[in-house]
Amino acid sequence: MISKKTRNTLISRAGVLLLGCTIIFGLSNPVATKADDKKVKNVIYLIADGMSDGILTAAKYYNDIQDGTLGNDKLAMDDIRSGFVKTAWANGPITDSAPAGTALSSGYKANPGVVGLNIEGQPKATILEAAELNGLATGIIATSEITHATPAAFSSHVESRQDYNSIMKQQVYKDMEVVLGGGSVFFEATGGGKRNDGKDLTEDIKALGYDYVTNKSEMNESDSDKLWGLFAEKDLAYDFDRVAEGNEEEPSLAEMTEKAIEVLEKDGEGFFLMVEGSKIDWADHANDPSGTIGDILAFDDAIKVALDYAKENQDTIVVVTTDHANSGFSIGNESTTSGYDDLTFEESIMQIKDFKLSAEKFTALVEGKSDDEVKALIKEYYGYSNITAEELEYAKTGKINEVMKIRAKLGYTTGGHTGGDVYLGVYAPAGVEKLRGTVDNTELPKYMASKLGLNLDSASETLYQDIKAKAEAEGATFVINTDDVENPYFLIEKEDKTLKVIANSNTVEVVVAGEKVEDKELSSISILVGDVAYGNGDEIIEILNEEVINYYVKILDLELATRVMMKSWYIMKVEDNKMTITEVSKKYDITADTLRYYERVGMIPPVTRTVSGIRDYQEKDLNWVELAKCMRSAGLPVEAMIEYVKLFQDGDSTIPARLQLLIEQREALLQQRKQIEETLERLNYKISRYEVAVKTGKLTWDEK
């Protein structure tokens, strides 16, 4: 497998591309986005969405009391805690997940609801994009739909976190190696209510080389180096619910993390992986301590996987945090305002020991059940007996969380986010500095970038330039087309060349003299923010300015090429029984005897090769006339053209070297041209002698 780093080096330094039947040499310079000191090879970044220190403490207690003994068990998070993270957004203390995710991914503050843009509305490269640009393998994991705010903040740039249409398309064309989570309905043709263009993006995903999987067994069986797994129509189940239901379709967060690392390390040049425990936040919003604790423990299991890998390989840092706190959870509530210092473990902590189901799942489970059945379910999933009338009413009306709060003396101040500092944990190999103390959320991606040897600002300057300004500086015209609001594009025209830059993708369609000749792949996506188009303007302009070089001498001139094509075409018409010899003779004004001669003895060697070449190209809807045009524009012999076009289409990275070899053989080719022309002249002379002999009766057909 050709590594992405090698591929990017070939593209940026060699700039050699095959366009239809012509050879194009760009003059690109490599982009320097690495700092001088690279200290680690990999980063695993784990984010517990909405996890306050209060609910984390409850999860620690829950984990510790499962064996009946307090104080003898710890979470993986306990061993790597190194400080706290401040979570304020640009202009306030309580943040939304979108600006929080933007700060944690790019190092820039953002406004509420905004993903991947700074407070001025400019896109800023994320740590994932900087890693991708520099040849590292990358991946994202979430237990929500993969288009949710946090995973979106690492893989897209939009003005609203609700713009799933743009988010999912940017993710598809981001060229990440691993994407695992929920949200399949949004990528299917229906769009899940988030888009209406009818595109089945799962087919695009497959076409881009991903192994697309939809359940745990398929994920485990995949041996692909590109894996895209969507295991639920929307969000994945709470972990307690997944276990309680025996759900074998959905993998756990730890299982997804383990598989992602397996895939990413195949690249061999390092990787960046973001893992989100998404629904800790959702359960917090619902003031559901059981759902939250279950997903925190599942998140901690994923941390164990990351730490085991990092400790074994000693080339990986693991960074753990949360984007913001949520709900103001406390051990202790209004009932403990007085007498709190008399509260025992039995009266509080031991009352969470038997949590096994989220409040959301319990509410669905008790619908239509009798009072006794509801009490039995409370006992089964929360361990509570002697249910009071008040508690039973709570349980039957979708408020089982109130029963948990009463029994375990738990409190909440809000159903929304809160502004407290949150957990920071870092594991680093010996000799690598750890991030410690109380730090701002914008410092985390900068720390990770420095340890990977990446430069986030340089990556932003490379990936998100003003495309219009770049185009107009080159004397080109630039137009944004939003006729299809879900699929905008940018048109750049210069002389007889037009580029159609597809927004929310990394694709550029190249049109020359009114005919589309090729799709080009940029190093990252192009996007539309307001009325400004952003992308890798340098790459786009390089494509615009590529010049066709007739480096290959014309072995056959146009007249000879056309004659060869026509004769070959006649032969093929007869061989395929599409036309009789008589029909061909009448239609194309060529004698039947000559055609029979072509049929019986064949043509000169180039014709034989051309026949197979035409057939190859007819399968690609390219007829003999177009093939002749290709020969004329590039000066290529048919056999060489077919060989190298096929190789390029197959993604063979050795093409530039092969083409260079052909250039070096110029003198030999010139001699070959002369020999072919002499051979053709002799054969045409023999043909004319045969035709004269037949017509004069000096030679019968059989004798000939």
N, C-alpha and C positions, 0 to 999 in steps of 0.2 A: 504494500500500500504506500502511495506517495503521501508523505506527511503534509499537513496544511502549511507548516512553516516552509518546507521546501517549495511547495506550490507558490506561496506568496513571494518567495525570493525570486523564483523564475519569472513571475509576472512583473514584479516591480523592477528587477534589474535587467532582465533580458528584453522584456517588452515585445517579444516576438509572437505574432498571432497570425493565424491563417484565416483569411476572409474570403469565403466562397472559393474562388479559384485563384485568388491573388494572395501574395505574401505581404504582410504589413509589419513594419518595424517601428515600435514606439521608442520614445527617448525618455522613459521614466527614470526617476531617481528613487532609490530606496528611501522610505520614510523612517526617520529616527524617532522612535517613541519609547526607547528604553533608557533608563538611567544607567549609571555606571556600576552600581553595586547590586548584583543579583545574589541573594542569600538563600533563597529556597526555590524549589521547583514547582510546588503545588500549593494552592490555597483551598481550604474547605470552609465556607462561610455559612454558619447556621443562624437563622433568625426565628425567634419565637414571637410571633405576632401577638401583641397585646398582653404580654406576661409581666405583671408587676411583681415586685419582691414579695408582697403579701401572699399572693396565690402560689408563688414558687415555694414559699415556706410551707404552705399547706400540702403541696405535692411531696415535699421532702418528708413531712410527717407521715403521710399516707404510705409512702414507700418503706419507711422505717418500721412501721407498726405491723406490717403484714406477717412477720414471724412472731408477733406477740411481745417483742422486746424493743424498748426504746433506746436509741443511742448507738446502735451497732451497724447501721446501714447508711450509705451515702448515695447521692446521685453523682453521675459523671461530672456534672456542672460544678459540684463542690470543690473538686480537686484543681480546677483551672481558673477559678474566679480571680480576676486581677483588678477589678475596679467597677466603676459605674459609667453610664452613658447619659448625657443630657440630650433631651429629645425635642426641644422647642423647634417650631417651624420659623419661617423668616420673620414673622411679626406677631408671634404669640407663643404662650407656654404649652398649649395642648395641641398636639399635631394630629393630622389625618395620616393614614397609611401611605398615601401617594407622596406627599412631600417628605415624609419620614423615609420611605424607600428610596426616594431620589437622593437624599442626603447620604444614606448608607451605601448607595451604589456609585455616586458620582463625586461626592464631596462638596456638593452645592446645596444651599437652602432653596426651597421652592415654596410656591403658594398653594393653598388648599386645593385638592383635587387634581393637581398638575403632576404629570409623570415625566421625568427625564429632562425637564427644562428648568433653567435657573429663574430667579425672580424677574429678570428682564425678558423672559420667554424664549431664551436661546437654548438649543439643545446642547447638552454636555455629555461627553463620552462616559460610559460607565466602566467600572473595573472589569466587567465581563467583556465589553467591547475592546478595551485596551489589550486584554489578554488575547482575544480572538485576532486582533490586528497583528499581534506579534507572534502568531503561530501556535499559541497554546490551545488545547482542546477546552471546550466550555460546556456547562450544563446548568439547568435550573430544575428545581423540584418544588412542588407545593402540594398541600392537601386540599386547597381550594381549587377552583378552576384556574388553569395556568395563566389566564389573562387577568387575574386579580391584581390588585395594586402593587404588592411587593414583587412578585415575579415580573410584572410588567415594567417596574422601575429599573430592572436590570437589563431588559431586552427591548425596550421601545421608548418612544418620545412622543407624547401627545398632550394636548391642552386639557383634556378631561379624561380621568380614569374610566369613565363610562364609554369611551370610544373604543369598544371592543373590536370593531371592524378594522381600525388601523393597528391596534395592538397585536391582534392575532396574525395579521399579514406581515407585520414587521418581524414577529417571532419566527414565522415560517421561513423567511428569507434572511434571518440573522446568521445562518450557517453554524448554529450551535450543534454539538455532537449528541447531547442528551437533553430531552425535555420529558419530564414525568409529572403527572398530576391528574387533575380532573378537567372537565369542560368540553367533552367531545362534541356535544350538540352545537356548540358555537362554530366548530370547524367544518361541520357537515353542510350540505347544500342548503338546508333550511335556515342556517345562521342562528338558530336558537333565539330569534327575536332581536338579535344585535346587528344584523345586516340583511340586505334583501337582494344581493346580486346573484344569488343562485349558485355561486362557485362552491364546489366541494374541495375545500382546502386539504382534506385528508389525501386526496389524489395528488395534489401538489407536493405534499409531504413525502409520499411514496416516490414520486418522480424525482425528488431531490436526493434519493438514495437512503432514506431512513427506513428502518424496520419499524413499521407502525403496529403497535400492539395494544390490546384492550383488556387484558387480564394478567394476573400474576404469573400463570404458567407460561403464557406467551413471552412475557418479559424474561423469565428465568431461562427459557430455551433459546432466546436470541443470542447469536454470536456476532451480530453486526457491530461495526465501529460507528454507526449512527443509529440512535434509538429514540423513538418518539412514542411515549405511552400515555394514553388518556383512558383512565380506568372507571370513569363515571360520567354521566351526561353533564353534571355540574360539579359540585364539591364531592370529595370523598367522605365516607362515613367517619363520625367520631371514633376514636380508637377503641374505647370501651364497647361501642355498639358493634364495630367490626368483629371483635372477639366474641361478644355475647351471641351474635347471630351466626357465628361460624362462617363468616364471609371469606371464601377462598378466591373470589374474583379480584378483590382489591389487595394490593401489597401494603404492608405497613410502611411508615416513613423510614424506618431503619432498613427494610428490605430494598426500598427504592434507592436509598443512599449507597448501600453496598453494591447494587447493580450499576449505578452511575459511575462509581469509582472504577469498577471493573472495565467499563467501556472507555472511560476517559483516559485511563493509563495506557491504553493500547497505542495512543498517539506517540508516546515516548518522549515528548518534548515539554511535558508539563501540562497542568490543567488548572482551571478555576471552576469551582462548583458552588452554587448557592442552593441552600436547603431551607425551606420555610415550613415551620409548624403553623399553618395558616389559621386553623380553627380554634386555637387557644383564645384568640380574639373574639371569635363568634360566640363561644360559650360564655366568655366574660360579658359580652353585650347582653346576653340572656340571663346574667347573674346565676349561672349554672355551675356550682363548684365541682360537681361530678364530671361533667363534660370537659371542663378546663383541666382538672387534675389528670384525667385519662390522657389527654393530648399532650400535656407537659411531660408525662412519663414516656410517651411514645417519642417525643422530641428528644428526650434524654437518651433513649435507646439509639437514636440516630447519631447523637454525639459520641456514644461509645464506639460505634462503627468507625466514625471519622478518627477518633483518637487511637483506636487500635491500628488503623492504617498508618497514621502519622508517626506513631511510636516505633512501628516496625521498620518504616522506610527512612525516617530521620531526614526527610527532605521536604516536609510539609508543615505549614502552619494551619492551625484550626482556630477560627475566631467565632465566638458565640455571643449573641446579644439579642435584644428585642427592639422593635421599632418605636414602641411607646407603651406606657402602662394603660390599664383599662379597669374601670368599674369601682375602684376604691375598695377593693376587697380587704377584709380584716378578720383575724381570729379574735372574736369578741364583738358583741353588738349591743344594742340598747339594753338588752336584758342583763348585761354584765357591767352596766355603768357603775353600779355599786356592788361590791363583793367580788370584783374581778380577781382580786388577789387570793380568793378562796376557790377559784375555779380549778378543778382537777383535770388531768389528762383524760380520765374516764368520762367526765362530763362533756368534754369538748373533742379532743383529737380522736379518741377511740370511736366517736360517733361518725367518723368518715371512713372507717376501716373497710366497710363492706360495699362501698360505692362500686357499681358495675355497669351503669347505663347512664347515658345523657338524659337530661330533662326532656329534650326534644323527642327522643325515641320513646321514652316512657309515656309521654302524652299521647303519641300515636298508638301505643300498645294498649292503653286502658280505655280507648274509645269504645263505648258500647258494653263495657264490662260491668258486672254487678259489684256491689260494695265489697263483698267477701273476696271476689276475684281481684279487685283493686288492692285490698289489704295484703293479699298473698303476693302480688307483684311488688309491692313496697318492701315486703320482707325479703323477697328473692333478690332484688336489685340494690337495696340500700341497707338491709339488715334491721329495719325498725319493726318493733312489735308494739302492741297496745296503742294502736292509732286512735287519736282523738277525733271527735266529730269535725273540729276545725281542720285538722290535718287531712282527713278524708276528703273534705270539700276542696281543699287546695289541690290534692292529688287528682281529683276528678275534673277539675277546671283548668288544667294546664299549668299548675303552679306547684309542682312537686319540689321545685327549688326552695319554696318557702318552708316546706317540711324539713329539708336539709338544714336550712338556716336556723330553724327553731331547735332542732335536735343537737346540732354541733356548735351552736352559739357563733354563727358566722355572720358577718355584716358586709353590706355594700353601700356605697354612697351615691352611685350613679349607674346608669346603663350605658354610659359613654366613656370616651377616653379620659385619661387623667394626665397630669403634667409632671409626675415624679421622675427622678432619675431611675435608670433600669440596669439590669445585669450586664456585666462585661466579663467574658472569660476568654483567655488566650492560651493555647499551647504552641510552643515553638521549640525546635530542636536546640540542642546545646550550642551556645555561641550566637544565637539569633535573638535579638532584642525583642522583648514582649511589650505590648501596649499596656500601660498600667495607669492607675489613678482614676480620677474623674475627668472624662474627655467628652468633647462634643461629638455628636453623631457624624459630622462631616470628616472627622479625623480617621475613622475606621478604614474607608477605602483608600485613603492616602497612605496609611500604614501598610496595608496589604500590597498596594502598588509598589511601594518602595522595596518591600521584601521580594517581590517578583522581578524587580528591575524595570518597572513600567512607569511611564510618565502620562498621567491623565490629561493634563492640559495639552500636551503635544498630540495626544490621540484625538482630542476634541478639535484641534486645529486641522487635523488631517481628515477626519470623518465628516465634519459638519461645517463645511464652507458654504458661503452664499453662491449657489450655482449660477444664478442670473448674472451676478457681478463678474464671475469668472468667464462666462460665455460672452458677454458683451465686450469684455476686455480683449477677446480674441477676434472681434469683428463679427460675431455671430448674433443672430436674433434669438430671442428667448420668449416663449409663451407658455403660460400655465393653462391646462385644459381641465376644467372641473365639470364638464357636461354630465359625466357619470360621477356623482359626488362620492360614491364609495370606492371609486377607482380612478383617481386623478393621475395625470401624467404631465411631463414637461417636454416641450418640443424645442430643440436647439438646431438651427439651420445655418449652414455656412457653405456657400457655393452649391455644389450638387449633392451635398451630404446632409442628412438629417438624422438626429438622434432623438429617439423617443425614450425618455427616462421615466420608468414606471415608479410612481410614488409608493411608499410602504414596501418596497422590494429592493433587491440589489441588481435588477435587470435593466439593461439598456438595449433597445432595438436599434440596429444600424441600418439605415436606408441610403442607398447610393443610386442616383439618377432615377428616383422613383420606385426602385425595387428593394425590398427588404433582403439583406444578404446575410445577416447574422444577429444573434443575441449575444451580448457581452455580459459578463458577471463582474460587478464591482466588489471591492473588498468589504463593503458594508451597505446598508440600506440608504435610500434617498427618501426624504420626508417633506411634507408640506406643513408648515406651522403658520397659521394665519394666511398671509399672502406671500410668504417667503419660502423658497425651496432651498433645502439644505441637503448636502451630501458630500461625497468625495469629489469636489470640483476638479481637482488636479487630474484624477483618473478619467473623468468625463471629458475634459478638454484634450487629454492625450488621445482618447479614442477619436475625438472630432478631428484632430490634426494628423492622424496617421496617414502616411502617404503610400500609395501603391508603387512598389518597386519592381520593375521587370528585370529581376536579377537573373532570370532563367532565359537562356538564349532560345530563339524559336527553332526548334528542331523541325517543325513542319510549318510552312507558311499557311495563311488562311485558306488560300485556294486548295492546297493539298489537303488541309484538315477537312474542308468541306467535302471534297471528293471522297475521302476515306469514310467520312460519316455517312454520306449518301449511299455509297456502295454497301457498307455494312448494314445500313438500314434496310436496303432492298433484300439482302440476304436474310435478315431477321424476319422480315415480312413473310418471306416464303417459308422459312423454317417453322415459324409459328402457325403456318397454314391460315394466316389472315388474308392473304392474297395469293392468287396463282401467279405463276411466272408470266402468263399472257396478260393478266390484269396489270401487273407491275410494268410490263413492257409498254402497254398502251398508255397507261397513266403518266409514266415518267419519261417516255420517248427514249427508250434504250432497247437495243435489240434483244430478242428472246435468247438468241444464241449466246450473246455476251453474258446474260444472266445465268444461263445453264452452265456456262464455263465457270462463272463465279461459284455456282452451286457445287459443281463437280470437283474442281481443283482447289477451291478456296481462294483467298486473296493473299496479298503480301502480309507478313507477320503483324504489322501494326493494325491491319484491318481485323484480324482474328481477335487481337486483344481489345480492339475498339468495340466489337460486337458484345463481348462480355461486359465491357465498360458501360455500354449503352443500357444493357439490361439492368446492371446495378443501379444506374441513375434513374431508369424508368421507375424502379421501385421507390425512388425518392421523388417521383413526379417531376423529374428533370428530363426533358426530351433531347433528341440529338442536336436540335438547333441551339438549345441553351448550352449544351455541352461544347459545341463548336465555339460559341461566344466565350465560354470559359477559357478555352484554349487560346483564343485570340487575345483576351485581356491579360492572361498570365504567361503566355508562351510556353505552357507546360505540355509535354507529351501525355497522351491519354493515360498510359499505364502509370506514370509517375503521379499524375493528378489524382487518379482514383486511389492510389495507395496512400497518399498523404492526407487527402481529405478524410478518408476512412479513419486513419490514425488520429487525426485531430478530433473527429467526432467521438472517438472512443476515449478521449482524454489522455492520449499518450504524451507524457511530458518530455519525451526525447525528440519531439518534432523539431524544435529549434536547432538542435545539434545535427539532425539529419538534413535539414534544409541548408545549414551552413556547409555541410559536406558537399551538397549538390553545387553550391556556389563555387566551391573550390575545384569542382570538376568541369569548369566551364570549357576549357580547351578540349577536353575529351568529348564533350557534348557537341561542340562545333564540328569535330571530325565525324561524329556519328551522324550529324545532320547531312553532311556531304555524302556519306555512304548510303543513307536512306534515299536521298534524292537520286543518286546514281542507280540504285536498285530499282526504284520505281520507273525510271526512264527505260531501263532494260526490259522490265516486265511489260510496260505499256507497248514497247516495240514488238515483243513477242506476241502480245494479244492481238495487235493489229495484223501481224503476219498470219496468225491463225484464222482471224476473221476473213482475210482476203482469200486464204486457201480454201476455206469452206465455201465462200461465195462463188469462187471460180470452178469449184468441183474438183480441185486438185487433191483435196483431203476430205474424207467423209468425217462425220461427227465421231463415229466409233474409232476411226483411225487416229483422230486427234486425241 
